[in-house]
Amino acid sequence: MDNSKIKRYTVTAALPYTNGPVHIGHLAGVYIPADIYARFLRSNKRDVKFICGSDENGVPITLKAKREGITPQEVVDKYHKIIGDSFKEFGISFDIYHRTSSLTHHQTAADFFETLYDKGVFTEEVTEQYYDATAKQFLADRYITGTCPNCGNENAYGDQCENCGTTLNATDLINPKSTLSGDKPILKETKNWFLPLDKYENRLREYIESHKEWRPNVYGQCQSWLNAGLQPRAMTRDLDWGVHVPLRDAAGKVLYVWFDAPIGYISATKELCNYAKLDVWNPKAEEYYISNFESDKCDWEEYWKSDETKLVHFIGKDNIVFHCIIFPAMLMAHGDYTLADNVPANEFLNLEGQKISTSKNWAVWLNEYLREFEGKQDVLRYVLTATAPETKDNDFTWKDFQARNNNELVAVFGNFINRVVVLTHKYFNGIVPTMMEITPVDQAVIDELATYPEKISASIENYRFREALSEVMNVARLGNKYLAETEPWKVIKTDEDRVRTILNISLQIAANLQILIEPFLPFTEERLMKMLKNGGHTWDAAGGINLLKRGHEIGEAVLLFEKIEDAEIEFQIEKLNKSKASNAASIAEALPVKENIQFDDFTAMDIRVATIVAAEKVPKTKKLLKLTVNTGIDERTVVSGIAEHYQPEDIVGKQVSIIVNLAPREIKGILSQGMILMAENAAGKLTFVSPVDKFGEGSVIR
């Protein structure tokens, strides 16, 4: 988009799902980078609306309500407040934090659907869907579990297997079971309304291909979907929780959660413009807001229906298709809306080498972090930005968290600020000294300082936040290096005027850091502002050396950061280990729950020792390997969902156990003839079930 035509920005952050608190994976993937971008825009005096809210519809909410014996509304009310409070305390500067259970949202989503319906966009289709005769209701995808036809996972959902990542239809599952009654569901006809994505394929392709600057993971995933050919997708569901379909013949149906959730950005903007001066909590409306907007003069349509508005969606990579294919198709069908200029989706953040799992409590929860590391919001903001999974999955470890705090925030940033302020008080009673003669060493530092705002701006505007933060830290390193080279504590004995210049320049660097660090570490900026008694500067002032005037009095030195001790880290690691042990116990307890089988059922399985003779990744998949195995009977191909656990070259020659008489099944166009047996631990790690001693291929496992 031509920047000269941009008058305003609409920045959205993916709506967190209100069936649990927010964890560090969410923060690193979406909310910290979005907040950095919005704060940067504000510092540049841009007109920006930073929009978010709770996603409170959909099946997982009703599942959690049933498990806990409460209503869906009680579930969303509980987690909406937990999430909203955590975001506010963590400094995520939403202009509004709304919710999709609000009346404004229900009306907006229903109106949007009606507009598309009146334009004849939808197709009405009667299809067979699973129905629970005992519970007397149709089953949404997440109400159905069964065996994945691709990897054999017995706990796959009706829309996706979380083991191998394959997108499924509920009818693809082997031995499907209703999560409501435990019974096998029956197929029954029902009518729903479909969005014909195939009719928008050419326009979507043109739209996507006009944004080759998007991150490779986003652009590549979009092209993969388009190249596979888009199919109509149901935009309604047989369910009683959500936005009711606004049609007379649609009783018992609600809008598909991925139809109404992105409309939540629009309804939140409407609410912001109507209630711009609400406090954080409005008990009368029972709505939770975080609002920084100060003017009543707000037209929501300007932020959604103008060629002069730049729309940017911050999401995780699991939401790419919904924000880059389905939502744009909806907006195209409506006809009045602006399409996103960028969708900077991050990859996933792992925890201590393992995938974050909310169900297994393998996570660092934001609300718990805020209690256990009081006043250290910026430490987590710093570490998650410095290790952000921008182009590939990355890993968070508590030891790295400690090291980055102690070796970077304390030893580099905090050390520089402390030295400058202490020296100014020691030699000049806290008064900014007059800059005297400038030497070539001074001028080199002044010239280098002037280059950083533009470099940092370019990185932020291109969504490279790790790079931008690294450049900010280089400013602190520049200051430390300057002090180390000029040694004012020695020079003061012979040349006070020289020290005046050194400390003036050092204080200007500190004042620059105050501006440059604000998008990343807002709490640090506030403490630094109080220490320097210096505020009101925006981004355009950065790079200069007149931010603190001579004769200005600064405050006393206060430590910006403090060392994190080993005991604090050991506590967190032990906490995770307890979760792992608890999960292991839960798995052990769960094993006997399976139904008994007859001996003949077991003997019907022909399990043999085999050797992997070749292995390669299945293209366009993340979790699948194509294996060639010698079974002693023949050499055959088996597709296995183990690519996240093993590299192909590492398992050639490995002896494994294989079911050789499993009916062949086509997976991603490959005929898979058998199943490799794997063991899974509490953390989700897979390992081969292999003979202890080397055995001949074809040996029978009894």
KOLVEX-326653 format. One record per residue (C-alpha): residue number from 1; x, y, z. Coordinates in steps of 0.1 Angstrom, whole numbers. Example, Ala and Ser with C-alpha at 12.3 -4.5 7.8 and 13.67 -1.06 7.14 Angstrom:
SITE   pos       u       v       w
SITE     1     123     -45      78
SITE     2     137     -11      71
This chain:
SITE   pos       u       v       w
SITE     1       0       0       0
SITE     2      13      35      -9
SITE     3      22      50      25
SITE     4      15      85      12
SITE     5     -22      76       9
SITE     6     -25      62      44
SITE     7     -45      84      68
SITE     8     -54      59      95
SITE     9     -45      24     107
SITE    10     -68      -4     119
SITE    11     -47     -30     138
SITE    12     -63     -61     150
SITE    13     -50     -89     173
SITE    14     -66    -123     171
SITE    15     -95    -127     195
SITE    16     -83    -150     223
SITE    17    -107    -179     230
SITE    18    -123    -177     264
SITE    19    -121    -213     275
SITE    20     -88    -207     294
SITE    21     -62    -180     303
SITE    22     -36    -166     279
SITE    23      -1    -182     278
SITE    24      33    -172     265
SITE    25      27    -188     231
SITE    26      -2    -164     225
SITE    27      18    -135     237
SITE    28      48    -143     214
SITE    29      27    -152     185
SITE    30       2    -123     184
SITE    31      -2     -98     212
SITE    32      33     -85     219
SITE    33      41     -79     182
SITE    34       7     -62     177
SITE    35      13     -40     207
SITE    36      47     -30     196
SITE    37      33     -20     162
SITE    38       4       0     176
SITE    39      26      18     201
SITE    40      51      26     174
SITE    41      23      41     152
SITE    42      11      62     181
SITE    43      46      75     188
SITE    44      47      86     152
SITE    45      14     105     157
SITE    46      -5      81     134
SITE    47     -43      77     137
SITE    48     -45      41     148
SITE    49     -72      19     164
SITE    50     -59     -12     181
SITE    51     -87     -37     183
SITE    52     -92     -69     202
SITE    53    -118     -88     223
SITE    54    -128    -122     236
SITE    55    -140    -149     212
SITE    56    -168    -164     232
SITE    57    -187    -186     207
SITE    58    -181    -221     194
SITE    59    -182    -257     206
SITE    60    -151    -257     230
SITE    61    -170    -232     252
SITE    62    -200    -256     255
SITE    63    -177    -286     260
SITE    64    -160    -268     289
SITE    65    -193    -258     304
SITE    66    -206    -294     303
SITE    67    -174    -307     320
SITE    68    -175    -281     347
SITE    69    -213    -283     352
SITE    70    -219    -245     346
SITE    71    -234    -225     318
SITE    72    -215    -213     287
SITE    73    -221    -177     298
SITE    74    -204    -185     331
SITE    75    -174    -199     313
SITE    76    -169    -169     291
SITE    77    -176    -144     318
SITE    78    -149    -160     340
SITE    79    -121    -162     313
SITE    80    -131    -129     297
SITE    81    -122    -111     329
SITE    82     -91    -131     336
SITE    83     -78    -125     301
SITE    84     -88     -88     301
SITE    85     -72     -81     335
SITE    86     -40     -99     324
SITE    87     -37     -79     292
SITE    88     -42     -47     310
SITE    89     -16     -55     337
SITE    90       8     -67     310
SITE    91       6     -33     292
SITE    92     -11     -45     260
SITE    93     -25     -11     248
SITE    94     -58     -21     231
SITE    95     -80       8     223
SITE    96    -108     -15     232
SITE    97    -111     -51     244
SITE    98    -145     -62     235
SITE    99    -164     -95     235
SITE   100    -184    -115     210
SITE   101    -213    -122     234
SITE   102    -222     -85     234
SITE   103    -254     -73     218
SITE   104    -234     -50     194
SITE   105    -215     -80     181
SITE   106    -246    -103     177
SITE   107    -263     -75     158
SITE   108    -233     -68     136
SITE   109    -227    -104     128
SITE   110    -263    -111     120
SITE   111    -266     -80      98
SITE   112    -235     -91      79
SITE   113    -250    -125      73
SITE   114    -283    -110      62
SITE   115    -265     -87      37
SITE   116    -248    -117      21
SITE   117    -280    -137      22
SITE   118    -300    -109       5
SITE   119    -274    -107     -22
SITE   120    -278    -144     -29
SITE   121    -242    -152     -19
SITE   122    -249    -184       1
SITE   123    -260    -217     -12
SITE   124    -284    -238       8
SITE   125    -273    -274      10
SITE   126    -289    -304      27
SITE   127    -261    -327      39
SITE   128    -258    -357      62
SITE   129    -242    -349      95
SITE   130    -237    -369     126
SITE   131    -265    -369     151
SITE   132    -265    -382     187
SITE   133    -299    -400     191
SITE   134    -294    -402     229
SITE   135    -286    -365     234
SITE   136    -311    -356     206
SITE   137    -289    -331     188
SITE   138    -267    -327     158
SITE   139    -230    -329     166
SITE   140    -206    -301     158
SITE   141    -172    -313     147
SITE   142    -156    -310     182
SITE   143    -184    -331     197
SITE   144    -171    -361     177
SITE   145    -139    -381     183
SITE   146    -125    -411     166
SITE   147     -95    -427     150
SITE   148     -76    -406     125
SITE   149     -75    -423      91
SITE   150     -41    -408      85
SITE   151     -20    -415     116
SITE   152     -42    -438     137
SITE   153     -46    -413     166
SITE   154     -76    -426     185
SITE   155     -85    -392     199
SITE   156     -88    -372     167
SITE   157    -116    -346     165
SITE   158    -142    -343     137
SITE   159    -124    -313     122
SITE   160     -87    -320     128
SITE   161     -63    -346     141
SITE   162     -41    -327     166
SITE   163     -15    -355     164
SITE   164      -7    -353     127
SITE   165     -23    -319     119
SITE   166     -46    -333      91
SITE   167     -78    -314      84
SITE   168    -107    -338      85
SITE   169    -144    -341      80
SITE   170    -162    -359     108
SITE   171    -173    -386      84
SITE   172    -136    -394      78
SITE   173    -131    -407     114
SITE   174    -129    -444     121
SITE   175    -151    -456     149
SITE   176    -167    -421     156
SITE   177    -181    -415     190
SITE   178    -202    -387     205
SITE   179    -185    -368     233
SITE   180    -220    -361     247
SITE   181    -233    -396     253
SITE   182    -203    -418     243
SITE   183    -226    -435     217
SITE   184    -218    -440     181
SITE   185    -236    -412     162
SITE   186    -259    -417     132
SITE   187    -260    -398     100
SITE   188    -290    -375      96
SITE   189    -300    -349      71
SITE   190    -298    -312      80
SITE   191    -298    -279      61
SITE   192    -270    -253      63
SITE   193    -258    -222      44
SITE   194    -225    -224      26
SITE   195    -201    -197      14
SITE   196    -190    -207     -21
SITE   197    -153    -200     -17
SITE   198    -147    -215     -51
SITE   199    -165    -186     -68
SITE   200    -141    -162     -51
SITE   201    -110    -182     -59
SITE   202     -98    -160     -88
SITE   203    -103    -128     -68
SITE   204     -86    -143     -38
SITE   205     -57    -154     -59
SITE   206     -53    -120     -74
SITE   207     -54    -105     -39
SITE   208     -29    -129     -24
SITE   209      -5    -126     -54
SITE   210      -5     -88     -50
SITE   211      11     -93     -16
SITE   212      42    -113     -23
SITE   213      59     -92       4
SITE   214      39    -112      31
SITE   215      59    -136      52
SITE   216      67    -168      34
SITE   217      47    -190      58
SITE   218      16    -168      52
SITE   219      20    -165      14
SITE   220      29    -201      10
SITE   221       0    -215      30
SITE   222     -24    -193      10
SITE   223     -10    -205     -23
SITE   224     -13    -241     -11
SITE   225     -50    -237      -3
SITE   226     -56    -219     -36
SITE   227     -37    -245     -56
SITE   228     -56    -273     -40
SITE   229     -89    -257     -51
SITE   230    -113    -240     -28
SITE   231    -146    -256     -18
SITE   232    -178    -243      -4
SITE   233    -177    -241      34
SITE   234    -207    -242      58
SITE   235    -212    -208      76
SITE   236    -238    -221      99
SITE   237    -239    -249     126
SITE   238    -265    -269     144
SITE   239    -258    -255     179
SITE   240    -276    -235     206
SITE   241    -246    -213     217
SITE   242    -235    -184     195
SITE   243    -250    -158     171
SITE   244    -283    -172     159
SITE   245    -288    -173     122
SITE   246    -312    -145     114
SITE   247    -336    -165      91
SITE   248    -370    -179      98
SITE   249    -362    -214      88
SITE   250    -330    -216     108
SITE   251    -342    -225     143
SITE   252    -315    -242     163
SITE   253    -287    -229     142
SITE   254    -259    -204     149
SITE   255    -232    -188     127
SITE   256    -200    -207     123
SITE   257    -176    -194     148
SITE   258    -151    -185     121
SITE   259    -177    -165     103
SITE   260    -186    -144     134
SITE   261    -152    -142     151
SITE   262    -135    -119     125
SITE   263    -166     -98     124
SITE   264    -158     -92     161
SITE   265    -131     -68     150
SITE   266    -158     -47     132
SITE   267    -182     -48     161
SITE   268    -155     -38     186
SITE   269    -146      -8     164
SITE   270    -183       2     164
SITE   271    -184      -1     202
SITE   272    -152      19     205
SITE   273    -166      48     185
SITE   274    -199      47     203
SITE   275    -185      45     238
SITE   276    -151      61     234
SITE   277    -149      75     270
SITE   278    -159      44     289
SITE   279    -137      34     319
SITE   280    -119       1     319
SITE   281    -149     -16     335
SITE   282    -185      -7     328
SITE   283    -207     -27     353
SITE   284    -239     -15     338
SITE   285    -231     -29     303
SITE   286    -212     -58     318
SITE   287    -185     -52     292
SITE   288    -148     -51     298
SITE   289    -128     -25     280
SITE   290     -92     -13     278
SITE   291     -96      21     261
SITE   292     -70      47     253
SITE   293     -92      66     229
SITE   294     -97     102     239
SITE   295    -120     117     213
SITE   296    -157     112     207
SITE   297    -152     120     170
SITE   298    -149      85     157
SITE   299    -166      71     126
SITE   300    -161      33     126
SITE   301    -167      30      89
SITE   302    -135      51      82
SITE   303    -115      23      98
SITE   304    -131      -4      77
SITE   305    -144      10      45
SITE   306    -118      35      32
SITE   307     -89      32       7
SITE   308     -70      55      30
SITE   309     -70      30      59
SITE   310     -43       4      63
SITE   311     -57     -28      79
SITE   312     -32     -52      95
SITE   313     -42     -85     112
SITE   314     -18    -100     138
SITE   315     -25    -137     142
SITE   316      -8    -171     149
SITE   317      -1    -194     120
SITE   318     -30    -217     128
SITE   319     -54    -188     119
SITE   320     -39    -180      85
SITE   321     -66    -196      63
SITE   322     -94    -179      82
SITE   323     -79    -144      79
SITE   324     -64    -147      44
SITE   325     -90    -168      26
SITE   326    -123    -170      44
SITE   327    -126    -135      59
SITE   328    -114    -117      27
SITE   329    -140    -138       8
SITE   330    -167    -126      32
SITE   331    -156     -90      28
SITE   332    -155     -94     -10
SITE   333    -189    -108     -10
SITE   334    -202     -79      11
SITE   335    -185     -54     -12
SITE   336    -180     -24      11
SITE   337    -149     -34      31
SITE   338    -112     -28      30
SITE   339     -90     -59      27
SITE   340     -60     -65      50
SITE   341     -27     -50      37
SITE   342      -7     -75      58
SITE   343     -12    -105      80
SITE   344      21    -110      98
SITE   345      15    -144     114
SITE   346      41    -158     136
SITE   347      51    -195     139
SITE   348      47    -214     172
SITE   349      66    -210     204
SITE   350      76    -242     222
SITE   351      83    -245     259
SITE   352     114    -262     272
SITE   353     117    -281     239
SITE   354      81    -294     239
SITE   355      49    -281     222
SITE   356      28    -259     245
SITE   357      -3    -279     255
SITE   358     -31    -263     274
SITE   359     -48    -296     281
SITE   360     -16    -310     297
SITE   361      -9    -277     315
SITE   362      24    -275     297
SITE   363      24    -237     295
SITE   364      35    -205     312
SITE   365       2    -187     319
SITE   366       2    -149     319
SITE   367     -20    -145     349
SITE   368       3    -168     370
SITE   369      35    -150     357
SITE   370      21    -116     367
SITE   371      17    -130     403
SITE   372      50    -148     405
SITE   373      71    -121     388
SITE   374      55     -90     401
SITE   375      67     -59     384
SITE   376      86     -78     357
SITE   377      62     -74     328
SITE   378      89     -60     306
SITE   379     113     -89     313
SITE   380      88    -113     297
SITE   381      80     -88     269
SITE   382     117     -85     262
SITE   383     125    -122     262
SITE   384      94    -131     240
SITE   385     103    -104     215
SITE   386     140    -113     214
SITE   387     131    -150     208
SITE   388      99    -144     188
SITE   389      90    -172     163
SITE   390      87    -148     133
SITE   391     100    -172     106
SITE   392     102    -206     123
SITE   393      91    -223     155
SITE   394     112    -212     185
SITE   395     118    -223     221
SITE   396     113    -206     254
SITE   397     133    -219     283
SITE   398     135    -206     319
SITE   399     173    -206     318
SITE   400     173    -184     287
SITE   401     148    -161     303
SITE   402     171    -157     333
SITE   403     202    -152     311
SITE   404     186    -126     289
SITE   405     174    -107     320
SITE   406     207    -108     338
SITE   407     231    -105     309
SITE   408     212     -81     287
SITE   409     186     -61     305
SITE   410     205     -58     338
SITE   411     241     -58     325
SITE   412     236     -38     293
SITE   413     205     -15     294
SITE   414     201     -11     331
SITE   415     238      -8     337
SITE   416     242      21     312
SITE   417     213      41     326
SITE   418     224      36     362
SITE   419     260      47     354
SITE   420     249      78     336
SITE   421     225      90     363
SITE   422     248      81     392
SITE   423     277     100     376
SITE   424     256     130     368
SITE   425     245     132     405
SITE   426     280     126     417
SITE   427     298     152     396
SITE   428     270     178     388
SITE   429     244     173     415
SITE   430     219     158     391
SITE   431     220     188     367
SITE   432     224     182     330
SITE   433     258     198     323
SITE   434     266     221     294
SITE   435     281     204     263
SITE   436     316     218     258
SITE   437     340     210     230
SITE   438     331     180     208
SITE   439     359     157     199
SITE   440     360     132     169
SITE   441     351     104     194
SITE   442     320     124     205
SITE   443     310     132     169
SITE   444     312      96     159
SITE   445     289      86     187
SITE   446     265     114     179
SITE   447     264     104     142
SITE   448     259      68     150
SITE   449     230      76     174
SITE   450     213      95     147
SITE   451     211      64     124
SITE   452     191      42     148
SITE   453     155      56     147
SITE   454     153      51     109
SITE   455     168      16     112
SITE   456     144       6     140
SITE   457     114      22     121
SITE   458     122       2      90
SITE   459     123     -30     110
SITE   460      90     -23     128
SITE   461      72     -12      96
SITE   462      83     -45      80
SITE   463      72     -65     110
SITE   464     107     -76     120
SITE   465     103     -69     157
SITE   466     132     -91     169
SITE   467     155     -71     147
SITE   468     141     -38     158
SITE   469     146     -47     195
SITE   470     181     -58     188
SITE   471     188     -23     173
SITE   472     174      -6     204
SITE   473     197     -27     226
SITE   474     226     -16     203
SITE   475     219      20     214
SITE   476     224       9     250
SITE   477     256      -9     239
SITE   478     267      23     221
SITE   479     263      42     254
SITE   480     282      16     274
SITE   481     310      15     249
SITE   482     312      54     249
SITE   483     315      55     287
SITE   484     341      27     287
SITE   485     362      45     261
SITE   486     360      80     276
SITE   487     363      70     313
SITE   488     347     101     328
SITE   489     355      88     364
SITE   490     392      92     355
SITE   491     390     124     334
SITE   492     371     143     362
SITE   493     404     146     380
SITE   494     420     166     353
SITE   495     393     180     329
SITE   496     359     188     343
SITE   497     347     204     310
SITE   498     355     172     291
SITE   499     333     153     316
SITE   500     305     178     310
SITE   501     305     169     273
SITE   502     307     131     280
SITE   503     278     131     305
SITE   504     257     154     284
SITE   505     260     131     254
SITE   506     255     100     276
SITE   507     223     116     290
SITE   508     211     123     254
SITE   509     216      86     246
SITE   510     196      77     277
SITE   511     168     101     266
SITE   512     168      86     232
SITE   513     165      51     247
SITE   514     134      63     266
SITE   515     117      71     232
SITE   516     130      40     214
SITE   517     122      15     241
SITE   518      86      25     247
SITE   519      69       3     220
SITE   520      88     -27     234
SITE   521      91     -21     272
SITE   522      65       5     282
SITE   523      69       0     320
SITE   524     107       6     316
SITE   525     100      37     296
SITE   526      77      50     324
SITE   527     104      44     351
SITE   528     131      60     329
SITE   529     108      90     322
SITE   530     105      96     360
SITE   531     142      92     365
SITE   532     151     116     338
SITE   533     120     138     345
SITE   534     116     139     308
SITE   535      84     132     288
SITE   536      63     142     259
SITE   537      87     134     231
SITE   538      75     114     201
SITE   539      94      93     176
SITE   540     104     122     154
SITE   541     126     136     182
SITE   542     146     104     185
SITE   543     182     106     172
SITE   544     187     141     184
SITE   545     211     154     211
SITE   546     189     181     226
SITE   547     163     160     244
SITE   548     176     171     278
SITE   549     183     208     280
SITE   550     214     220     300
SITE   551     204     229     335
SITE   552     176     203     336
SITE   553     175     184     369
SITE   554     171     147     367
SITE   555     159     123     394
SITE   556     179      99     416
SITE   557     191      66     401
SITE   558     166      37     404
SITE   559     174       2     392
SITE   560     154      -5     361
SITE   561     160     -43     363
SITE   562     172     -67     390
SITE   563     189    -100     387
SITE   564     167    -131     387
SITE   565     182    -157     411
SITE   566     185    -194     404
SITE   567     159    -203     430
SITE   568     132    -184     411
SITE   569     140    -203     379
SITE   570     143    -237     397
SITE   571     108    -231     411
SITE   572      94    -226     376
SITE   573     111    -256     362
SITE   574      99    -278     391
SITE   575      64    -265     385
SITE   576      66    -277     349
SITE   577      80    -310     360
SITE   578      50    -315     384
SITE   579      27    -309     354
SITE   580      46    -335     335
SITE   581      44    -360     363
SITE   582       7    -353     368
SITE   583       1    -358     331
SITE   584      20    -391     332
SITE   585      -1    -402     361
SITE   586     -33    -392     343
SITE   587     -22    -411     312
SITE   588     -15    -442     334
SITE   589     -49    -439     350
SITE   590     -66    -435     317
SITE   591     -51    -466     301
SITE   592     -75    -492     317
SITE   593    -106    -472     306
SITE   594    -105    -487     271
SITE   595    -131    -513     264
SITE   596    -121    -550     268
SITE   597    -114    -569     236
SITE   598    -115    -606     229
SITE   599     -83    -626     225
SITE   600     -92    -632     189
SITE   601     -93    -595     183
SITE   602     -57    -592     194
SITE   603     -45    -623     175
SITE   604     -62    -609     143
SITE   605     -34    -582     143
SITE   606      -3    -593     125
SITE   607      25    -573     141
SITE   608      60    -579     129
SITE   609      96    -566     132
SITE   610     106    -544     103
SITE   611     135    -522      93
SITE   612     132    -487      79
SITE   613     152    -487      47
SITE   614     143    -452      34
SITE   615     125    -421      48
SITE   616     115    -387      34
SITE   617      92    -359      43
SITE   618      58    -357      27
SITE   619      56    -324       7
SITE   620      33    -297      20
SITE   621      29    -314      54
SITE   622      46    -308      87
SITE   623      41    -340     106
SITE   624      42    -368      79
SITE   625      71    -390      68
SITE   626      70    -414      39
SITE   627      88    -446      51
SITE   628      99    -476      30
SITE   629     101    -506      53
SITE   630     114    -541      49
SITE   631      89    -563      67
SITE   632     106    -596      58
SITE   633      76    -603      37
SITE   634      81    -574      12
SITE   635      92    -538      10
SITE   636      62    -515      14
SITE   637      54    -478      20
SITE   638      40    -465      53
SITE   639      30    -429      60
SITE   640      36    -420      96
SITE   641      29    -388     116
SITE   642      64    -386     132
SITE   643      81    -358     113
SITE   644      82    -335     143
SITE   645     100    -361     164
SITE   646     125    -376     139
SITE   647     146    -364     110
SITE   648     144    -388      80
SITE   649     181    -394      79
SITE   650     182    -404     116
SITE   651     158    -433     114
SITE   652     171    -452      83
SITE   653     182    -486      96
SITE   654     160    -484     126
SITE   655     141    -515     136
SITE   656     104    -509     144
SITE   657      71    -528     150
SITE   658      45    -527     123
SITE   659      10    -539     118
SITE   660      13    -555      84
SITE   661     -23    -566      79
SITE   662     -40    -532      83
SITE   663     -61    -523      53
SITE   664     -42    -499      30
SITE   665     -53    -463      31
SITE   666     -44    -433       8
SITE   667     -28    -405      27
SITE   668     -19    -373       9
SITE   669     -20    -392     -24
SITE   670       3    -420     -10
SITE   671      -9    -455      -5
SITE   672       1    -464      31
SITE   673       3    -501      38
SITE   674       5    -506      75
SITE   675      10    -488     108
SITE   676      42    -482     128
SITE   677      37    -487     165
SITE   678      48    -457     187
SITE   679      48    -450     224
SITE   680      38    -415     236
SITE   681      47    -399     269
SITE   682      29    -373     290
SITE   683      46    -345     271
SITE   684      35    -358     237
SITE   685      69    -372     228
SITE   686      68    -402     204
SITE   687      93    -430     204
SITE   688      94    -463     184
SITE   689      83    -496     199
SITE   690     114    -516     189
SITE   691     130    -549     199
SITE   692     158    -546     225
SITE   693     180    -570     205
SITE   694     183    -569     167
SITE   695     158    -593     152
SITE   696     152    -606     117
SITE   697     127    -587      96
SITE   698      93    -605      97
SITE   699      97    -618     132
SITE   700      62    -620     147
SITE   701      54    -599     178
SITE   702      31    -618     201
